[in-house]
Amino acid sequence: MLNRYADALAGIGQNEKALRLFERSLQIEPNDSITLSQYAGALAATSQDEEASQFFERSLQIQPNDAITLSRYADTLAATGQNEKSLQFFERSLQIEPNNAITLSRYASALAATGQNEKAIQLFERSLQIEPNDSITLSQYAGALTATSQDQYSGQFFERFCKAFRVCSSRVELFYQS
């Protein structure tokens, strides 16, 4: 229960309070893999990346096939420039939950960051099949399309973006033209 409250605090950016509550929760249940993973995420959010990695690793020793922990750890690794290791953890996560739209999108972003835009585009498209109106995925997908000069898809993407956000395409076109 304490870890749920701490995770909620971390979710609204109150990381210092969250960290203290996670620490108390871990005193009560030091091998709770969910709390370890959540604590690691809060540490990463406060740029305590080395310590975060230690707690992610500890959580994965207890639950090696926890797709959420694998994905969160991969995010942390990508944010710290450990791209190859990050990609490995995303792949492991997707082996367990192949249709997790969030993981697919984050993996695609990590691939795009390493210049693997073609593969990133495929994963963004898979993610958008699952969550077609995800604004973050749509914008990152557009970035990957632009990076590969796939202008032939820009019109389709533009229409899809307008439909996802229920906006009149002519108003958006005017906005971008000005």
matplotlib code that plots the C-alpha trace (Angstrom):
import matplotlib.pyplot as plt

x = [0.0, 2.8, 4.5, 1.3, 1.1, 4.8, 4.3, 1.4, 3.6, 6.4, 3.8, 2.9, 6.6, 6.9, 10.0, 11.7, 8.6, 8.2, 11.8, 11.4, 8.2, 9.7, 12.7, 10.3, 8.3, 11.6, 12.5, 9.2, 9.5, 13.1, 12.5, 9.3, 10.2, 7.4, 8.6, 12.2, 11.2, 9.1, 11.9, 14.4, 12.1, 11.8, 15.6, 16.0, 13.5, 15.9, 18.9, 20.3, 20.9, 23.6, 21.6, 18.5, 20.3, 21.2, 17.6, 16.4, 18.9, 17.9, 14.2, 15.1, 17.0, 13.7, 11.4, 13.6, 10.6, 8.8, 8.1, 7.3, 10.6, 12.5, 10.9, 11.4, 15.1, 15.5, 14.1, 16.6, 19.5, 18.4, 18.2, 21.8, 23.2, 23.6, 21.8, 22.9, 22.1, 18.8, 17.8, 18.5, 16.2, 13.4, 13.7, 13.5, 10.4, 8.7, 9.5, 7.3, 4.6, 4.9, 1.9, 2.7, 2.1, 4.2, 7.2, 6.9, 6.9, 9.7, 11.8, 11.1, 12.3, 15.5, 16.1, 15.5, 17.9, 20.6, 19.8, 17.9, 14.9, 13.6, 13.2, 11.8, 9.1, 8.0, 7.7, 5.9, 3.4, 2.9, 2.4, -0.1, -2.1, -2.6, -3.0, -3.8, -4.3, -1.3, 0.0, 3.5, 3.9, 2.4, 4.8, 7.9, 6.7, 6.6, 10.2, 11.3, 9.6, 11.2, 14.6, 14.3, 12.9, 9.8, 7.8, 5.3, 3.8, 3.6, 0.1, -1.2, 0.4, -1.0, -4.5, -4.1, -2.8, -5.8, -8.2, -6.6, -7.0, -10.3, -9.2, -10.1, -7.1, -7.6, -7.3, -4.1, -2.7, -3.3, -1.6, 1.5, 1.6, 1.7]
y = [0.0, 2.4, 1.7, 2.6, 6.0, 6.5, 5.6, 8.1, 10.8, 10.0, 10.2, 13.8, 14.8, 14.7, 12.5, 13.4, 12.4, 9.3, 8.2, 8.4, 6.3, 3.8, 3.5, 2.8, 0.3, -1.5, -1.7, -3.6, -5.8, -5.5, -8.1, -6.8, -6.6, -4.1, -1.6, -2.1, -1.3, 1.7, 3.0, 2.6, 4.6, 7.4, 7.4, 7.7, 10.6, 12.4, 11.7, 9.1, 6.8, 4.5, 3.8, 3.4, 0.7, -1.2, -1.3, -2.3, -5.1, -6.2, -6.2, -8.3, -10.8, -11.5, -11.3, -11.7, -11.7, -8.6, -6.8, -3.5, -3.4, -4.4, -1.6, 1.0, -0.1, 0.2, 3.7, 4.7, 3.1, 5.0, 8.3, 7.8, 7.0, 3.2, 2.5, -1.0, -2.3, -0.3, -2.0, -5.4, -4.8, -3.4, -6.6, -8.8, -6.9, -7.3, -11.1, -11.2, -8.7, -8.3, -6.0, -3.5, -0.2, 1.8, -0.5, -0.6, 3.2, 3.6, 1.0, 2.7, 6.0, 4.4, 2.9, 6.3, 7.9, 5.5, 6.2, 3.0, 4.9, 2.2, -0.3, 2.5, 3.3, -0.3, -0.4, 3.0, 1.5, -1.6, 0.6, 2.8, -0.3, -0.9, 2.7, 4.7, 8.1, 8.2, 11.7, 11.0, 8.0, 10.0, 12.9, 10.5, 8.6, 11.8, 12.5, 9.1, 9.6, 13.0, 11.6, 9.0, 11.5, 9.5, 12.5, 10.3, 9.4, 12.9, 13.6, 10.3, 11.1, 14.6, 13.3, 10.7, 13.3, 15.5, 12.6, 11.5, 15.0, 15.6, 18.9, 20.2, 19.6, 23.0, 24.9, 23.0, 23.6, 27.3, 27.2, 25.5, 27.7, 30.9]
z = [0.0, 0.9, -2.5, -4.3, -2.6, -3.3, -7.0, -7.2, -5.7, -8.2, -11.0, -10.1, -9.8, -6.0, -6.3, -3.0, -1.0, -3.1, -2.6, 1.2, 1.0, -1.3, 1.2, 4.0, 2.0, 1.1, 4.8, 5.3, 2.2, 0.9, -1.9, -3.4, -7.1, -7.9, -5.2, -6.3, -9.9, -8.9, -6.6, -9.4, -11.7, -9.1, -8.7, -12.5, -12.5, -10.1, -12.3, -9.8, -12.7, -11.3, -8.2, -10.3, -12.4, -9.2, -8.1, -11.6, -11.6, -8.1, -9.2, -12.3, -10.2, -8.3, -11.4, -14.5, -16.9, -15.6, -18.9, -17.2, -15.3, -18.4, -20.3, -17.6, -17.2, -21.0, -20.8, -18.2, -20.1, -23.3, -21.4, -20.2, -23.6, -23.0, -26.3, -27.1, -23.6, -23.8, -27.0, -25.5, -22.6, -24.9, -27.0, -23.9, -22.7, -26.1, -26.1, -23.0, -24.1, -27.9, -28.2, -25.5, -27.3, -24.8, -25.0, -28.8, -29.0, -26.6, -28.3, -31.7, -30.2, -28.9, -32.4, -34.0, -31.6, -32.8, -36.5, -37.1, -38.5, -40.9, -38.0, -35.8, -38.4, -38.4, -34.7, -34.5, -37.0, -34.9, -31.8, -33.7, -34.8, -31.1, -29.9, -33.1, -31.4, -29.1, -29.6, -28.4, -30.8, -33.7, -33.2, -32.9, -35.9, -37.9, -36.8, -37.9, -41.3, -41.7, -40.9, -43.6, -46.1, -46.6, -47.8, -49.7, -46.3, -44.9, -46.3, -44.9, -41.6, -41.5, -42.1, -39.4, -37.0, -37.7, -37.2, -34.0, -32.5, -34.1, -35.7, -39.1, -41.4, -43.2, -39.9, -39.0, -42.5, -42.1, -38.7, -40.1, -43.2, -41.2]

ax = plt.figure().add_subplot(projection="3d")
ax.plot(x, y, z, "-o")
ax.set_aspect("equal")
plt.show()
